[in-house]
């Protein structure tokens, strides 16, 4: 089975390691803060998880119509497959937007400025505190793997302000990302009555 997975993994890696900065839409901004944010988003791996992948003519590619929109709300994930014995710790969806591991199942967030489903109502402070604390809006639930909070929390305040400024300039995408699943859950939590 490994011989079947390797070509797909290599194709996904190749797609993910292309210069994302060049893939971002629109011309570089005249505003140096927005331009810096565009550069940071494009070179820090943000697109690798927050822009869903789709199968293209040459293998996996980013779905640029869903730029940084997170896990597609219409993609309902089935129960998590059982991992084989051994050192495997996690598994990801083909879109690279849903991840399962010991923490449960996490779905990549919608980073677009959509007012209802993205960062549209977030303040710059909410965004900065989320990265600094590893908590949703700096005060909510934990931000789960694979989000590299231990790395990104080392950005300077100016870097985080630049990233947030750039994210405010991309097209909003209405896309409600599901809530994470608890460890061992095979689907979303059922509402309590």
C-alpha positions as CSV (number, residue, x, y, z in Angstrom):
1,X,0.0,0.0,0.0
2,X,2.9,2.4,0.7
3,X,3.8,2.3,-3.0
4,X,0.4,3.7,-3.9
5,X,0.5,6.5,-1.3
6,X,4.0,7.7,-2.1
7,X,3.1,9.2,-5.5
8,X,0.1,11.0,-4.1
9,X,2.1,12.3,-1.1
10,X,4.9,13.5,-3.5
11,X,2.3,15.3,-5.7
12,X,0.7,17.0,-2.7
13,X,4.1,18.0,-1.3
14,X,5.1,19.4,-4.7
15,X,1.8,21.4,-4.9
16,X,2.2,22.6,-1.3
17,X,5.8,23.7,-1.7
18,X,5.4,25.8,-4.8
19,X,5.7,29.5,-4.2
20,X,2.3,30.2,-2.6
21,X,3.2,33.9,-2.5
22,X,3.0,34.0,-6.3
23,X,-0.3,32.1,-6.2
24,X,-2.1,34.8,-4.1
25,X,-4.6,36.8,-6.2
26,X,-4.3,40.4,-7.0
27,X,-1.3,42.7,-7.4
28,X,1.0,43.4,-4.5
29,X,-0.4,46.2,-2.4
30,X,1.0,49.6,-2.3
31,X,0.4,49.5,1.4
32,X,3.6,48.1,2.9
33,X,1.8,46.4,5.8
34,X,-0.6,44.6,3.5
35,X,2.3,43.7,1.1
36,X,4.2,42.2,4.1
37,X,1.2,40.3,5.2
38,X,0.7,38.9,1.7
39,X,4.3,37.8,1.7
40,X,4.1,36.1,5.1
41,X,0.8,34.3,4.3
42,X,2.3,33.1,1.0
43,X,5.6,31.9,2.5
44,X,4.5,30.5,5.9
45,X,2.4,27.6,4.8
46,X,-1.0,29.2,5.4
47,X,-2.4,28.1,2.1
48,X,-1.3,24.5,2.6
49,X,-4.1,23.8,5.0
50,X,-6.5,26.8,4.8
51,X,-7.0,26.7,1.0
52,X,-8.7,23.3,0.1
53,X,-6.9,21.1,-2.4
54,X,-8.8,19.6,-5.3
55,X,-7.7,17.1,-7.9
56,X,-6.5,18.9,-11.1
57,X,-5.2,17.7,-14.4
58,X,-1.7,17.3,-12.9
59,X,-2.7,16.1,-9.5
60,X,-3.6,18.0,-6.3
61,X,-3.9,21.7,-6.6
62,X,-5.3,24.6,-4.5
63,X,-8.9,25.5,-5.2
64,X,-8.3,29.3,-5.6
65,X,-12.0,30.0,-5.7
66,X,-11.9,29.0,-2.0
67,X,-8.7,30.9,-1.1
68,X,-8.0,30.6,2.7
69,X,-11.7,29.6,3.2
70,X,-10.8,26.5,5.3
71,X,-12.6,23.1,5.4
72,X,-15.5,23.1,2.9
73,X,-18.7,23.1,4.8
74,X,-20.3,20.8,2.3
75,X,-17.7,18.1,2.7
76,X,-19.1,16.0,5.5
77,X,-16.3,13.8,6.8
78,X,-17.0,10.1,7.4
79,X,-15.8,8.3,10.6
80,X,-12.1,8.4,11.0
81,X,-10.4,5.4,9.5
82,X,-8.4,3.2,11.9
83,X,-4.7,3.8,11.6
84,X,-2.4,0.8,11.3
85,X,-0.3,-0.3,14.3
86,X,3.0,1.5,14.4
87,X,4.3,5.0,14.5
88,X,1.3,6.6,12.6
89,X,-0.2,9.4,14.7
90,X,-2.5,11.3,12.4
91,X,-4.4,11.3,9.1
92,X,-5.5,14.1,6.8
93,X,-8.3,14.5,4.3
94,X,-7.6,14.8,0.6
95,X,-8.5,18.5,0.8
96,X,-5.8,18.9,3.5
97,X,-8.4,20.7,5.6
98,X,-9.5,18.0,8.1
99,X,-7.0,16.3,10.4
100,X,-7.5,13.4,12.9
101,X,-5.2,12.4,15.7
102,X,-5.0,11.9,19.4
103,X,-6.6,15.4,19.9
104,X,-9.7,14.3,17.9
105,X,-10.6,15.8,14.5
106,X,-9.7,19.4,13.6
107,X,-10.9,21.4,10.6
108,X,-9.0,24.3,9.2
109,X,-10.6,27.7,9.8
110,X,-12.0,30.2,7.3
111,X,-9.5,33.0,7.3
112,X,-11.5,35.2,4.8
113,X,-13.2,38.4,6.0
114,X,-16.7,36.9,5.7
115,X,-18.7,38.5,8.5
116,X,-20.7,35.4,9.5
117,X,-18.3,32.5,8.9
118,X,-14.8,33.9,8.7
119,X,-12.7,36.5,10.4
120,X,-14.9,39.4,9.5
121,X,-16.0,40.2,13.0
122,X,-12.6,39.6,14.5
123,X,-10.5,42.5,15.7
124,X,-6.8,42.8,15.1
125,X,-6.4,42.1,18.8
126,X,-8.6,38.9,18.6
127,X,-6.3,37.6,15.8
128,X,-3.1,38.4,17.6
129,X,-4.3,36.9,20.8
130,X,-5.4,33.7,19.0
131,X,-1.9,33.2,17.7
132,X,-0.2,34.3,21.0
133,X,-2.4,32.1,23.3
134,X,-3.4,29.2,21.0
135,X,-7.0,29.9,21.9
136,X,-9.9,30.8,19.5
137,X,-10.0,34.6,19.5
138,X,-7.5,34.5,22.3
139,X,-10.1,33.3,24.8
140,X,-12.1,30.4,23.4
141,X,-11.4,26.7,22.7
142,X,-7.9,25.5,22.0
143,X,-6.6,25.9,18.4
144,X,-5.8,22.3,17.5
145,X,-3.0,20.6,15.5
146,X,-1.8,20.8,12.9
147,X,-1.9,24.6,13.4
148,X,1.8,25.4,14.3
149,X,1.0,27.8,17.1
150,X,4.3,27.1,18.8
151,X,6.0,28.5,15.7
152,X,3.6,31.3,14.7
153,X,3.4,32.7,18.2
154,X,7.0,33.9,17.7
155,X,6.0,36.3,15.0
156,X,6.5,40.0,16.0
157,X,3.4,42.1,16.6
158,X,4.1,43.9,13.3
159,X,4.2,40.6,11.5
160,X,0.8,39.5,13.0
161,X,-0.7,42.9,12.2
162,X,0.5,42.6,8.6
163,X,-1.0,39.1,8.2
164,X,-4.3,40.3,9.6
165,X,-4.2,43.4,7.3
166,X,-3.7,41.2,4.3
167,X,-6.4,38.8,5.3
168,X,-8.8,41.7,5.4
169,X,-8.1,42.3,1.7
170,X,-8.9,38.9,0.2
171,X,-12.4,38.0,-1.1
172,X,-14.8,36.9,1.6
173,X,-16.0,33.3,1.2
174,X,-19.1,32.2,3.0
175,X,-18.1,28.9,4.4
176,X,-19.0,27.6,7.9
177,X,-16.3,25.3,9.1
178,X,-17.5,22.5,11.4
179,X,-16.6,22.4,15.1
180,X,-13.8,20.0,16.1
181,X,-14.6,16.4,17.1
182,X,-13.6,15.2,20.5
183,X,-11.0,12.4,20.8
184,X,-12.6,9.1,19.9
185,X,-15.7,10.7,18.4
186,X,-16.7,9.4,15.0
187,X,-18.7,12.5,14.0
188,X,-19.8,15.9,15.3
189,X,-21.0,16.3,18.8
190,X,-24.8,15.9,19.1
191,X,-26.6,18.9,20.6
192,X,-27.8,18.3,24.2
193,X,-31.5,18.9,24.9
